[in-house]
Amino acid sequence: MGQSAEFDAIVVGAGPAGATAAYHLAKRGFNVLLVERGRGAGSKQVFGGRIYAEPLREVFDDLDKAPIHRWVRRERFTILDGDRELTLDFRAGASTSFTAYLTQFTQWIAQKAVDAGAVLADEVRVDGLWLDGGRVRGIVAGPDRVAARVVIVAEGVNRLLLERAGFVHRASPRELALGVKEVIKLDKKTIEERFGLEEGEGLAWVLLGEVTDFIPGGAFVYTNRDTLSVGLVVHLGGAYQLLRDQVHVLAERLRTHPRLSRFFEGGDIMEYSAHMTIEDSVGYMPEHFAYDGMVIVGDAAGLLLNTGLTIRGVDYAAYSGYLAAKGVERALSEGDASAEALRRHYEVPLRESFIYRDLMRHRGASYAMKNPRMFREYPRVALDTLEEIYTLGRETPLPHEALARALSRNRVGFAEFALRMLKVVMSL
């Protein structure tokens, strides 16, 4: 088996986390190899469509030059059940997030890494981590071993390398979800007219209810410059027990739903993709984010937040790559790539960062995400209550009477409903 000269750092995975780590290390003069299994950086990346900007302004001082499509100022939340619909619509005064194609955004970061001196090796499959007495010495790719002082693992949610090497547990279906997305082509003006947007303004739309056949999960619509990202996410634990049709059938129903099809009418489907994503970040996290000769970043580290109303992944991933680069720089400058040094310089700052604080503060969100009644009975309680209030005969019910009848109709006790709603509010 061949062996190459040693790199300062090898980064496995050219997604937002890996490409960011490679960029900041290369910019600091380190010899960096960025390895990607797909053809070009970002070619295997799938996500909904929204990226939060504020953390990235610390990571990239030229963020406004990134391939941004629209700045999101409109937020919409909808529950659908047949011909009944409950929609909340919010317009922000200023935007803190934008829509983008993740492939383009990741390529932008990776090009910055290459321009800074990193070597990008795409279409290279890493078969394993090179272990020597429990220490990571590099990577194994086919017949070759490539050595590095530190390996940064950014392999994403499908963390096969880490599982094979015994650094992480095998994921449970209760920790994961399946996302399916279509990209629909429409002209810029049509998008703005149909969604009531000003020029250049973006919308993020979350939908619950029959769009996922009342299975735990939800659907989304994001407006890009001249396309729509339309898709859904279903929790594997719930889908395994409750899903009656294949997920692509649900995606088709979403696009053709009588209450939604007018938004997509006349559009051409440009892309169809599917991807595993994290639902229980805290349960999915490894015991440590750093080991002898190795650090873990991005989705592979479980750094994704889904509260049901907001999803944050790309900014967390890129920021973790940034923290990893800073930590590796300090460890290598001391000549010490031990687990103790890497934990001191990377894991501790990560656990003290806004990312880890957010994930811990919202760890109760997984309670709501895994509860089928949150996606079946409770949305119907909301719709039935409003129907009681607004669809009047001779009598006008008091709000608590309408709620009581809705709870009874859906066989939900008032105490159960109140306690679970309180827990959800406190969790989210």
Buried (B, 14 or more C-beta within 10 A) or exposed (E): EEEEEEBBBBBBBBBBBBBBBBBBBBBBEBBBBBBBBBEBBBBBBBBBBBBBBEBBEEBBEEBEEBBBBBBBBBBBBBBBBEEBBBEEEEEEEEBEBBBBBBBBBBBBBBBBBBEBBBBBBBEBEBEEBBBEEEBBBBBBBEEBBBBBBBBBBBBBBBBEBBBEBEBBBEBEBBBBBBBBBBBBBBEBEBBBEBBEBEEEBBBBBBBBBBBBBBBBBBBBBBBBBEBBBBBBBBBBBBBEEBBEEEBEEBBBBBBEBEBBEEBBEEBEEEBEBEBBBBBBBBBBBBEBBBBBBBBBBBBBBBBBBBBBEBBBBBBBBBBBBBBBBBBBBBBBEEEBBBBEBBBBBBBBBBBEBEBBEBBEEBBBBBBBBBBBBBBBBBBBBBBBBBBBBEEEEEEEBEEEBBBBBBBEBBEBEEEEBEEBBEBBEEBB
